[in-house]
Amino acid sequence: MARNERNSRAEAESVIRDMQKDLDKRIDAIRSELKTKGPDAAESIERSLSEMRTGFGDRLSDMRDSIDNAHETFDDAVETGRTTIQERPLMAVGAAVAVGLLVGLIFGRRNGGRKSDD
């Protein structure tokens, strides 16, 4: 389970890095084109690009924080479940039996109570 979390986090980080590299390339291409257009336009666009980069960086940071929070919440839920099962194993078995009965009743009624001809 921890391996899947690391893989998904690594994939998310990779996507973020790729997006950032792509953004940097596009910004550099715009800068070089603007230098040929004129200094006044270049200054205005440079400010806009800088603001865009800052906003993009903030969004990336927020995404990383959200991913980290989701991982922490998931880890806490798993740990709480493990602790509850260790402290109250009979309750855990009872809950599993109840869920099994409920699922059996639901799927049993779908077949109209008939047995299959296997």
C-alpha positions as CSV (number, residue, x, y, z in Angstrom):
1,M,0.0,0.0,0.0
2,A,2.8,2.4,0.8
3,R,4.5,1.5,-2.5
4,N,1.3,2.6,-4.4
5,E,1.3,5.9,-2.5
6,R,4.9,6.5,-3.4
7,N,4.2,5.6,-7.0
8,S,1.2,7.9,-7.3
9,R,3.1,10.7,-5.6
10,A,6.1,10.2,-7.9
11,E,3.8,10.2,-10.9
12,A,2.2,13.4,-9.7
13,E,5.5,15.1,-9.1
14,S,6.7,14.0,-12.5
15,V,3.6,15.5,-14.2
16,I,4.1,18.7,-12.2
17,R,7.8,18.9,-13.2
18,D,6.9,18.3,-16.9
19,M,4.2,21.0,-16.8
20,Q,6.7,23.4,-15.2
21,K,9.3,22.7,-17.9
22,D,6.8,23.1,-20.6
23,L,5.7,26.5,-19.2
24,D,9.3,27.6,-18.9
25,K,10.0,26.7,-22.5
26,R,6.9,28.6,-23.7
27,I,7.9,31.7,-21.6
28,D,11.4,31.6,-23.0
29,A,10.0,31.4,-26.6
30,I,7.7,34.4,-25.9
31,R,10.6,36.4,-24.4
32,S,12.8,35.9,-27.4
33,E,10.0,36.9,-29.8
34,L,9.2,40.0,-27.8
35,K,12.8,41.1,-27.8
36,T,12.5,41.4,-31.6
37,K,9.2,43.3,-31.3
38,G,10.4,46.1,-29.1
39,P,11.3,47.0,-25.5
40,D,8.0,48.6,-24.5
41,A,6.0,45.5,-25.4
42,A,8.7,43.3,-23.8
43,E,8.4,45.0,-20.4
44,S,4.7,44.7,-20.3
45,I,4.6,41.1,-21.4
46,E,7.5,40.3,-19.0
47,R,5.5,41.5,-16.1
48,S,2.5,39.5,-17.2
49,L,4.6,36.4,-17.7
50,S,6.2,36.8,-14.3
51,E,2.7,37.1,-12.7
52,M,1.6,34.0,-14.6
53,R,4.6,32.1,-13.5
54,T,4.0,33.1,-9.9
55,G,0.4,32.1,-10.1
56,F,1.3,28.8,-11.7
57,G,3.9,28.1,-8.9
58,D,1.3,28.9,-6.3
59,R,-1.2,26.4,-7.9
60,L,1.5,23.8,-8.1
61,S,2.3,24.3,-4.4
62,D,-1.4,24.0,-3.5
63,M,-1.6,20.8,-5.5
64,R,1.4,19.4,-3.7
65,D,-0.1,20.4,-0.3
66,S,-3.4,18.8,-1.3
67,I,-1.7,15.5,-2.3
68,D,0.3,15.5,1.0
69,N,-2.9,16.1,3.0
70,A,-4.7,13.3,1.1
71,H,-1.9,11.0,1.9
72,E,-1.8,11.9,5.5
73,T,-5.6,11.5,5.8
74,F,-5.4,8.1,4.2
75,D,-2.6,7.0,6.4
76,D,-4.5,8.2,9.5
77,A,-7.6,6.3,8.4
78,V,-5.6,3.1,7.8
79,E,-3.9,3.5,11.2
80,T,-7.2,4.1,13.0
81,G,-8.7,1.0,11.3
82,R,-5.8,-1.1,12.4
83,T,-5.9,0.2,15.9
84,T,-9.6,-0.4,16.2
85,I,-9.3,-3.9,14.9
86,Q,-6.5,-4.7,17.3
87,E,-8.3,-3.2,20.3
88,R,-11.7,-4.7,19.4
89,P,-11.3,-7.8,17.2
90,L,-14.8,-9.2,18.0
91,M,-16.4,-5.9,16.9
92,A,-14.4,-6.1,13.7
93,V,-15.5,-9.6,13.0
94,G,-19.1,-8.7,13.8
95,A,-19.0,-5.8,11.4
96,A,-17.5,-8.0,8.7
97,V,-20.3,-10.6,9.2
98,A,-23.0,-7.9,9.1
99,V,-21.6,-6.5,5.9
100,G,-21.4,-10.0,4.4
101,L,-25.0,-10.7,5.4
102,L,-26.2,-7.4,3.9
103,V,-24.4,-8.0,0.6
104,G,-25.7,-11.6,0.5
105,L,-29.3,-10.3,1.1
106,I,-29.0,-7.7,-1.6
107,F,-27.5,-10.0,-4.2
108,G,-29.8,-12.9,-3.1
109,R,-32.9,-10.9,-3.8
110,R,-31.7,-9.9,-7.2
111,N,-31.8,-13.5,-8.2
112,G,-35.3,-13.8,-6.8
113,G,-34.1,-16.3,-4.3
114,R,-33.4,-18.9,-7.0
115,K,-30.4,-21.0,-7.0
116,S,-28.2,-21.1,-10.2
117,D,-28.2,-24.2,-12.3
118,D,-24.4,-24.7,-12.2
